[in-house]
Amino acid sequence: MEYITLSNGVAMPMLGYGCFLVSPEECERCVTDAIDVGYRAIDTAQAYYNEEGVGSAVSKAVAAGKVRREDLFLTTKVWIMNAGYENATASIEASLRKLQTDYIDLLLIHQAFNDYYGTWRAMEEAYKECRVRAIGVSNFYPERFMDLALFSKVRPMVNQLETHVFQQHKGDWLFIEKYGAKVEAWAPFARGEKGIFTNPILMAIGQKYGKTIGQVALRFLVQSGIPVIPKSTHKERMAENLDIFDFQLDTEDMMQIETLDQGMNIFMDHEDAVQIEDFFARFGVK
Ligand SMILES: NC(=O)c1ccc[n+]([C@@H]2O[C@H](COP(=O)([O-])OP(=O)(O)OC[C@H]3O[C@@H](n4cnc5c(N)ncnc54)[C@H](OP(=O)(O)O)[C@@H]3O)[C@@H](O)[C@H]2O)c1
């Protein structure tokens, strides 16, 4: 495993297991499989409703002596309906309880909605109390990211963004890194959209190295310095997705993959904003 060093010196694995759309019932089995094939970082969120499954898998793996807690890197995210100092403080305690741990390795604000300044103060406090080893944000696009970075005591250490070969965000990486944070890629396979798993450029490059399209897509990001958190519920795919540290793309490969960039989000766009509006409306926020 390779690691990236965050601005406070914490080492974060370059590849972790993503738990979005893993049902609460299936989550314990999936995270156990992920740990068994060698994953050491797990990405969940309050809004995935599967923190208990992660906590259960992790505590059983630690109790069985498969792995030490300090060798695992657990990420969770404060959901927008838990925003604000008091709600976020309570939700962090709930996440710690569900994850069955004394500390979270990386805690993120899930999205830049609601009172995220209040949320950030709760996270700064949890960080100072060593309940959290690193804090950051997700889906904060340049203006909001810069605002929080400039006007808070502790600067975000990570910004987790939709990032894959079709949305490479190169300009944003530079902007975000200027403020000391690292970009982390969510949906590194574009969730299977845009024909990624049959893409001829990725296929031809993979054939040169005896690697699959998925492995090339992940390798491109990792080799660019971007940590990735691919999701699969299949153990053999989990192992395949982890097996990307024994080959190196050359400059020509990297340049060819750069041509796939369409510079647009697939998931976080106008439609998504409309869905979020509907979601808020269900809670009476209009
Ligand atoms: N911060 C945020 O707002 C945010 C948003 C979305 C996601 N995330 C995080 O990022 C993680 C990854 O993103 P994602 O789950 O949306 O999508 P993703 O990892 O880009 O893609 C997952 C899809 O790819 C398939 N897949 C995985 N490995 C494969 C392989 N080797 N060959 C063929 N198909 C393969 C999976 O199917 P199977 O499961 O059937 O194998 C699943 O349908 C999430 O799980 C979550 O932790 C964060």
The ligand as an SDF file (V2000), in Angstrom:
LIG
                    3D

 48 52  0  0  0  0  0  0  0  0999 V2000
  -18.4810   12.2220   -0.8410 N   0  0  0  0  0  0  0  0  0  0  0  0
  -19.4810   11.9050   -1.6240 C   0  0  0  0  0  0  0  0  0  0  0  0
  -20.4340   12.6880   -1.8350 O   0  0  0  0  0  0  0  0  0  0  0  0
  -19.4920   10.5680   -2.2800 C   0  0  0  0  0  0  0  0  0  0  0  0
  -20.4130   10.3000   -3.2970 C   0  0  0  0  0  0  0  0  0  0  0  0
  -20.4030    9.0420   -3.8980 C   0  0  0  0  0  0  0  0  0  0  0  0
  -19.4680    8.0930   -3.4930 C   0  0  0  0  0  0  0  0  0  0  0  0
  -18.5910    8.3610   -2.4800 N   0  0  0  0  0  0  0  0  0  0  0  0
  -17.6100    7.3380   -1.9920 C   0  0  0  0  0  0  0  0  0  0  0  0
  -16.8610    6.8730   -3.1050 O   0  0  0  0  0  0  0  0  0  0  0  0
  -17.0040    5.4510   -3.1900 C   0  0  0  0  0  0  0  0  0  0  0  0
  -16.9020    4.9750   -4.6320 C   0  0  0  0  0  0  0  0  0  0  0  0
  -17.8780    5.5810   -5.4450 O   0  0  0  0  0  0  0  0  0  0  0  0
  -19.1710    4.8270   -6.0100 P   0  0  0  0  0  0  0  0  0  0  0  0
  -19.4630    3.6840   -5.1060 O   0  0  0  0  0  0  0  0  0  0  0  0
  -20.2260    5.8200   -6.2090 O   0  0  0  0  0  0  0  0  0  0  0  0
  -18.7490    4.3330   -7.4470 O   0  0  0  0  0  0  0  0  0  0  0  0
  -17.4640    3.6350   -8.1450 P   0  0  0  0  0  0  0  0  0  0  0  0
  -16.5260    3.0910   -7.1200 O   0  0  0  0  0  0  0  0  0  0  0  0
  -16.9690    4.5830   -9.1670 O   0  0  0  0  0  0  0  0  0  0  0  0
  -18.1570    2.4400   -8.9390 O   0  0  0  0  0  0  0  0  0  0  0  0
  -18.8090    1.3960   -8.3090 C   0  0  0  0  0  0  0  0  0  0  0  0
  -19.4330    0.5190   -9.4010 C   0  0  0  0  0  0  0  0  0  0  0  0
  -18.4140   -0.1420  -10.1540 O   0  0  0  0  0  0  0  0  0  0  0  0
  -18.6120   -1.5580  -10.1130 C   0  0  0  0  0  0  0  0  0  0  0  0
  -17.2750   -2.1810  -10.0470 N   0  0  0  0  0  0  0  0  0  0  0  0
  -16.3790   -2.0870   -9.0530 C   0  0  0  0  0  0  0  0  0  0  0  0
  -15.2460   -2.7170   -9.3520 N   0  0  0  0  0  0  0  0  0  0  0  0
  -15.4150   -3.2330  -10.5940 C   0  0  0  0  0  0  0  0  0  0  0  0
  -14.5690   -3.9950  -11.4510 C   0  0  0  0  0  0  0  0  0  0  0  0
  -13.3340   -4.3200  -11.1030 N   0  0  0  0  0  0  0  0  0  0  0  0
  -15.0730   -4.3460  -12.6690 N   0  0  0  0  0  0  0  0  0  0  0  0
  -16.3380   -4.0020  -13.0480 C   0  0  0  0  0  0  0  0  0  0  0  0
  -17.1720   -3.2860  -12.2570 N   0  0  0  0  0  0  0  0  0  0  0  0
  -16.7060   -2.9040  -11.0560 C   0  0  0  0  0  0  0  0  0  0  0  0
  -19.4290   -1.8120   -8.8700 C   0  0  0  0  0  0  0  0  0  0  0  0
  -20.2430   -2.9680   -9.0220 O   0  0  0  0  0  0  0  0  0  0  0  0
  -20.2620   -4.1630   -7.9380 P   0  0  0  0  0  0  0  0  0  0  0  0
  -20.4470   -3.5580   -6.5660 O   0  0  0  0  0  0  0  0  0  0  0  0
  -21.4350   -4.9720   -8.3700 O   0  0  0  0  0  0  0  0  0  0  0  0
  -18.9580   -4.8860   -8.0860 O   0  0  0  0  0  0  0  0  0  0  0  0
  -20.3110   -0.5620   -8.8210 C   0  0  0  0  0  0  0  0  0  0  0  0
  -21.4260   -0.6990   -9.6910 O   0  0  0  0  0  0  0  0  0  0  0  0
  -18.3710    5.2020   -2.5670 C   0  0  0  0  0  0  0  0  0  0  0  0
  -18.6120    3.8560   -2.2740 O   0  0  0  0  0  0  0  0  0  0  0  0
  -18.3200    6.1270   -1.3810 C   0  0  0  0  0  0  0  0  0  0  0  0
  -17.5470    5.5630   -0.3340 O   0  0  0  0  0  0  0  0  0  0  0  0
  -18.5860    9.5860   -1.8800 C   0  0  0  0  0  0  0  0  0  0  0  0
  1  2  1  0
  2  3  2  0
  2  4  1  0
  4  5  1  0
  4 48  2  0
  5  6  2  0
  6  7  1  0
  7  8  2  0
  8  9  1  0
  8 48  1  0
  9 10  1  0
  9 46  1  0
 10 11  1  0
 11 12  1  0
 11 44  1  0
 12 13  1  0
 13 14  1  0
 14 15  2  0
 14 16  1  0
 14 17  1  0
 17 18  1  0
 18 19  2  0
 18 20  1  0
 18 21  1  0
 21 22  1  0
 22 23  1  0
 23 24  1  0
 23 42  1  0
 24 25  1  0
 25 26  1  0
 25 36  1  0
 26 27  1  0
 26 35  1  0
 27 28  2  0
 28 29  1  0
 29 30  1  0
 29 35  2  0
 30 31  1  0
 30 32  2  0
 32 33  1  0
 33 34  2  0
 34 35  1  0
 36 37  1  0
 36 42  1  0
 37 38  1  0
 38 39  2  0
 38 40  1  0
 38 41  1  0
 42 43  1  0
 44 45  1  0
 44 46  1  0
 46 47  1  0
M  CHG  2   8   1  16  -1
M  END
$$$$
